[in-house]
């Protein structure tokens, strides 16, 4: 690729060369012949300190790709606020436990009648049913709180990562940002960072971003974010016609297809 000082791409991916990951191999084959002044690569995984002493043209023993000659940037770890671990939640749990203990001690003892055993069995069954109902209610509340916890933290992490990406994009004077799928918050964070840096944003979808997450909170987040990542992107890159058709049917967007490059195999 010819040198153009007015053009520079920042590429964000959770995996980068050198790595044996299929996504990293594809990125290596696409970028290895580029002018290193025309791109930089960014990841939440630390490829900077772990490989800074490695030669750029040599693959490590456990990797099938070499380190790219372009600049590498490592994103800092985002802070997490865990509602279920917060002091307020722990205080509320202790308060509820104290209230239950006080109630149990203040309950009057049943009078012994002519059939104390039958009365005891009925009371035991009632207490067991109440405990089961209480346990189900507590589990439901905990699940709901965990869902809110995940939802709040995901949005906070997106903004934190977006600030770091924007800082790198401005430092490197990037004229475009390309974010790859594979990490839940990379795409929405890069989308936001590109808006702040006033540069085009491109989605590179190696997989269907909205469907690849198993946890309900993660899938809900991805499905809510996906329309903006597709419709408002300057371009969407996919590796095949199948995913291009999925996004065309769902969002009315025509995608650019870049097939996963393969190495030429010469017969011996």
N, C-alpha and C positions, 0 to 999 in steps of 0.2 A: 504494500500500500504506500502510495507516495506521501511525502511529508507535507502537511498543511498546518501551519502554526495556529490557524484560527479554529481548528477542529480538535477536540479532545473528549473522549468518552470516559465516564466513571462507571465501572461495572461492579455491581453488588451481587455476591453469591455466598451461600453458607458453606460451600466447598470450592476450593481453588486448587490449581496445580501448585506443587506436586501432590497428587493424590490418586488413588486407584478408583475413586468414585467415577461413575459413568458421566455425570454432569461435569466434573472437573476435566475429564479427558476431552469432552466436546469443546469446552472453553479453551483448553490448551491448543487443540488443533485449529480452532478459529483464530486465536490471537497470536500464535507463535511467530507468524510472519509480519505482524503489524509493526510499525515504527513505535518503539516503546515510549516515545514522546507524545503519542496520540491516544494513550489510554492509561488508566490506573485501575487497579482492582481493589475491592473493599470486601471485608468479611468480618463477621462476629467471631470467627475462629482466628486464633493468633497464628498467622503465617509469617509474621515479621520477625519476632525474636526466635521462634523455633527453627527457622531456616536461614537466618541472616548470614550464617557462616558458610552455607552451602553454595557451591558454584552454580551459576545460573544455567549452565549448559549440561549439568549432570543430574540424573535422577537418583534419589536415594534408594537404598536396597529394597524397601517395602513399597515403593511407588512405581507406577508405570508411566508417569509424566515427569517432565522437568519443570523447574521453576521458570516462570515467565520473566522476561527481562524488564517488563514495566514495573512501575512503583506499586508496592503493596501497602495497604492500610488496614489496621486492626481497630474495630469498633470497641469501645469500652463496655463493660458489663452494666446493664441497666439495674437500677435499684428496684426492689420489690417491697410492696406494702401488703402484708398478709393480715387480713381482717381477723381470721380465726386465731392468729397468734398475738393480736394486739392486746394491750393492757385493758382496754375497755371491755373486750370480749371475755378475757379471763376474769375480770372483776364481776361481770354479769353472770358467768358460770358459778363463781363462788357464792354470789348472792342467791342464785336459784337453789344451789345445793343446801345452803343454810336454811332457806325457807322450807324446803322439803323435810330437812331434819327436824325443824321446830314443829312442823305439822304432824309428823309421825309420833313425836314424843307427847304431843298434846291431845292425841286421839284417845277417847275414853275406852277402857277395856270393856269388852262385852260381858254381860252377866251370865253366869253359868246356869243354864236351864236344865230341864229334864233330859235333853239330848245334846250335850256339849260337843260330842264328836261330830254329829251332823252339822251343827252350827259352825264348827271350826272348819269343816271341809268347804262349806258354802262361802265362808269368809275368805278362805285361802284361794278359792277359784276366782272370786271377785277381785281380790288383790292382784292375782296373776294376770287377769284380763286387763286391769288398769295399767299394770306395768308394761304389758305388751303394747297397749295403745299409746302410752307415754313414750315408749322406745321408738315406735313408728313416727310419732310426731317429732321427736328430737332428731331422728335421722332425716326427716323431710326438711326441717329447719336448717340443719347443718348442710345439706345438699344445696338448698337455696342460697345460703350465705356463701358457700364455696363458689357457686355460679357467679354471684355478684363480685366476689373477690377476684375471680379470674377476669371478669369483664372489665373491672376498674383497672387492674394491673396491666392488661393488654393495651389499653388506651394510653396509660402512662408510659409504658415501655415504647410504644410507637413514637410518641413525642420525643422521648429521650434519644432514641436511635436516630430519628429524623434530624435532630439538632447536630448529632455527631456526623451524619452523612453530609448535611449541608455545609458544615465547617470544612470537611475534606474537599467537597466539590468546589468551594470557593478558593481554598488553598491551592488546589491543582488547576484552577481555572477551567473546569470542565464546561463543555458546551452542551452536554447531554448526559442523562443518567439512564442506565439500563439495569433493571433489577430482575433477578432470576427467581423462579419459584423454588420451593424446598424448605424455606423457613417461614413460619407463620407471620412474622411482623416485618420481614425485609421489604416486601412489596408495598404495603401501605406506608411504611416509614420512608422509603425512597420516593414514593408519590408525593408525600408531604414535603420532603426535603427539596424536590425539584420545583415545587411551587414557591418555596421560600427563596431558592436561588434563582428563580425566574429562568429556568432552562427546561427543555423538553424532557418528558419522562417516557420510557419505553418498557413494556412488560415483556419478559422473556419466559414464556410458560413451558417448562419442560413437562409439567403435569397439569391436570385440571386443578387449579388452586382451590376452588370452592369445595371440591369433593375429596381431597386427599387427607383430611383430618378426621380422626376417629373420635376424640373427646367431643361431647356435645357443645361445650362452650367454645372450643376452637373452631368447630365447623360453623356454628352460628356466626362467629366473628368473621370468618373467611367469606361466608356467603353474603354478609352485609357489606363487606369491603369490595368484593369482586366487581360489581357494576362500575364503580369509579375507576378501578384499575384497568378495566377493559375499554369502557366508553370514553373516558377522559384522557387516556394515554395518547401520546403522539403516534404511537405504533405498537402493535402487538405481534410478537414473534412466537411461532410454534414450530415443532419439529415435523409435523405431518398433517395430511388433509383431514384426518379424523378430528383432531382437536380444533382445527380451523373451522370445520363444519359445526362443532359444538358451540363455539363462540359466535359464529355467524347466525345460527338459529336462535341463540339465547339473547344476543345483544345487537344483532344487525351490524356487526363489525367485520370487515375483511382483514384477515391476518396475513402477515408475511411468513412464508414457510422457509425455514432454513433447516435442511435435513442434517441429521447428525453425521458429521464427516467421518469417513473411514479411511484407514491407511491403505495404500496400494500394496497388494501382496504379490511379489514376484516369485514365480516358481524357481525352485533350486535347480 
